[in-house]
Amino acid sequence: MTEERQPCPGPRQRIDKWLFFARMAKSRSLAQVHVQQGHVRINGERVVQPSYGVKPGDRIELKLERRDIVLVVKQPGSRRGPFEEARLLYDDLTPAAAETKRLTALEQALRTPGAGRPTKRERRAIDRLMSDDD
């Protein structure tokens, strides 16, 4: 065994189960997809196996569509309960939302008038303008 791990003081739980119990993912399969796509870092290292075990004290960085979340595991979960129960599983160290701004897909698709390639309507207006100069 080339990689040695220190024995953990608390019980370990799969990262996909923990994310589901902590209400960071709507289903366990979605939690597995987040992990497999590399959107989860534990203690600064990227994790791609949903079976990776987390223990109390681990720092989890989760990249979601609209925000990045930083959590510290307080305890393993036993079930997916209400938010108040899930909130006891972690300490939230996420920076304030005003610091980071991500655009949604719709906001990315919208363009300001005059920016980028002209639309068909704008192209016709340009053609009319250019033909009047001749």
N, C-alpha and C positions, 0 to 999 in steps of 0.2 A: 504494500500500500504506500504510494508515493505521497499522497496528501493526508496529513494528519489533522484531525479536528479535536478541539478541546471538548471534554465532556460538558454537556449543558446542564445547568442547575435545575431547569424546569422542563416540563414535558414538551415535546415537539409536536407540531401539527402541519399537515400539508398546506402549502401556500395557497392552493386553489380553494381548499375548504375554509381556510382562515379568511380569505378575501370575501367569500360568499357569506360566512357568518358575520363578518364585520360590515356587511351591506355595502361593500365597494363594488360589487358586481351583482347583476340581477339574477344570474344563475351560476351554478358551478361550472357548467361548460363554457360560459362566457369568461369566467375567471381563468380557466385553462387556456383559452385563446389569448387573453391578455399576456399570460406568462409565456406561452410559446412564441408569441410575436416579439418578445423582448421588451415589453413595456414595463416590466417590473425589475427593480434593483433591490437587493437585500444587502445591507451594510456596504453599499457602494459597488457591489458586483452584480452584473446582469445575470438573471436566472431565466433559463428557458425550459426547465422541467417542472411541471405542475406538482410533482411528488416531492419537491424540495421542502425540507422541514424548517419551520420557523419556531423560534422559542422566545420567551419573554426577554425584552431588551433589544431585540433585532430592530433595525431601522429599515423601513420599507418605503421606497420611492416608486410611485405609481403614476404613469403618464396616461391620462385619459384624454378624450377628444377635446374637451374645452379647458382642462386645467391639469396641473400637476399636483399630486398629493404626497405629503411626507408624513409618515406615521411611525410611531414606536410601539411595538407589541407589548401590551401589559400582561395578557393572559391568553391561553388558547380558548376557542369557542366550543360550545357544546351543541348549539342549535342556532338557526337563523330566527332570531326573535325580533321584537320591535326595536326601533332606533335607540331608545334609551338603554336597552340591554346591550345592543351592539356597541354603543359608545363606550362602554366599560372595558372593551377589549383593547383599546389603543389610546395613545396620546397623539393629538393632531398637532404637528409642527409645520403645517403648510403656511407658506408666506401669504401675506395679504393679497387679495384678488386684484387690487389695483396695480400691482407691480407687473403682472403678466397679462397680456391680452392676446388671445388667439382668435383668428377669424373662423367663422363657420363656413361650410361649403357654399352656402348661398352668398355670403359676404365676399368670398373669394371670386365667385362667378360674376358678380356685378362689376361693371367698370364705369369710370367717370366719363362723361361725354368728351370726345376729343382725345382720349387716351387709347393707344393700341391701334389695331387695324380698323379702318372705317367700316361702318355698317353699310348695307345696300343703299339705304336712304341717304346716308352721308356721301357715299360714292357718287350717286346720281347728282347730288348738289354740287359736288366738285366738278363733275363732267360738264354740268350746265355752266358753271363759272368759267371753266377753261375754254368752252366752245364760244362764249361771248367775246373773248379776247381776240379771236382770229379775225 
